[in-house]
Amino acid sequence: MMASARITIRGLVQGVGFRYFTQKRALALNLTGFVRNERNGDVYVEVEGRKDIIEDFVKQIEKGPAFSRVRSTEVEWTDWIQTCAFRIYGAIEDSPNDADRKPHSVTPICTVDRNVFGSRAICATRLP
């Protein structure tokens, strides 16, 4: 079953390679979405794929990279909207425009069909 999740990770999770660790895990599991730093020191992830794979992904990021210290993880399950890549965004205050501050409001356009088992999609974005 395809699913989407919004994940907030709290603890020592900025300045320790957490976003890159998260992207690497997501790509290895063929998940799509994004990860970004929040102003309050948290890391925020939106991810899509098979629900059982997302559950495994959450277990992996709860461990985090070597120098991180995850204190808590909050997962909110949402409707699947079919994104087609996994991106890293900078901290909200570092973002130059609204599209970067609100990446979930950017609509992906896939030029080829994407499935969770590995076909690649060529993506572009369109602002709402």
KANOR-V805619 format. One line per field, one symbol per residue. ss: DSSP state (a for helix, b for strand, c for the rest). burial: I if it has 16 or more other ideal C-beta (glycine too) atoms within 10 Angstrom, else O. Layout:
# KANOR-V805619
ss->???
burial->???
This chain:
# KANOR-V805619
ss->cbbbbbbbbbbbcccccaaaaaaaaaaacccbbbbbbcccccbbbbbbbbaaaaaaaaaaaaacccccbbbbbbbbbbcccccccbbbbccaaacccaaaacaaabbbbbccccccccccccbbbbbc
burial->OOIIIOIIIIIOIIOIOIIOIIIOIIOOIIIIIIIIIIOOOIIIIIIIIIOOIIOOIIOOIOOIIOOIOIOOIOOOOOOOOOIIIIIOIOOOOOOOOOOOIOIOOIOIOIOOOIOOOOOOIOIOOOOO
